[in-house]
């Protein structure tokens, strides 16, 4: 089951330029966490005077790069690498 599909669908409906409040709603993480991550340079953003904005496509790419993809295990007793 793909749990990311509803999030990505709602993400696609957003404008190209996002606020931290937009990300908070879609990613369901606290605004303080978003602020901390952009201050530490962990999430792509741009600053316009004192305002922080996020390009939707950059954030989507950033999320994809951090997405965990489990290894397939073939049969009982499969060797770990």
N, C-alpha and C positions, 0 to 999 in steps of 0.2 A: 504494500500500500504506500502511495506517495503522499506523505503529509505536507510536502512543500508546495504542492499544486495550488491550494487555496491562497497561501501567502503570495506566491508568484503572480497569481491572477489579480489579486488586489494591488500588488506592487506595480503591475503593468498599467493599471488604471490611473496611477498617480501622474502628476505633471513631471516634466523632465528635470526640474530643479526642486529639491526637497528641503524642508526644514527639519530640525531635530525632532519637532513634534510629529511630523509625518513619519519619520523613521521609528519613533517610539510606538506609534499606533500599529504600523505594519510589522515590525520585527518583534513587537511585544517585549521590549526591554526598556528599562528605566531611562529617562532622559539624562539623568546624572551619569549613567554608564556610557551613553552616546557622547556626552560632553567630555568625559574623561578620555575616551578612546580617540576623539579628534584632537584633543590637546596633546596627547602622547604620540600623535601621528600614526595611529593604528588603523584608522578608517579614512578613506579618501574624502577630502572636503575642500571647499574654497571659502575664503573670507572676503566679505564686502564690508569694509569699515569694521564695525564691531559685530556684524552678522555672519553667522556660519551657515553655509548652504552645501547641499550634497547633490552631485549629478547622479540621477537615477541609474544610468548605465554603468557608471564607475562603481556604485555601491553593489549593483547586481553582479558585476564581475568579481568584486572583492568577496562577496558571499560565496560565489561559485568556487573561488580559489581556496576557501576555507572549509568547504563542504567535505565531510567524511564519507568515504565510500568503502564499506566493509568488503573484505576479501571473500570470495566464494570458497566454501569448504566442500570438497568432493568426497563424500562418503565418510563413514565412521573411521576414526583413527588416522585421518589425513595428517600428513606431516606439516609442522609449522616451519615457516622460513624465517 
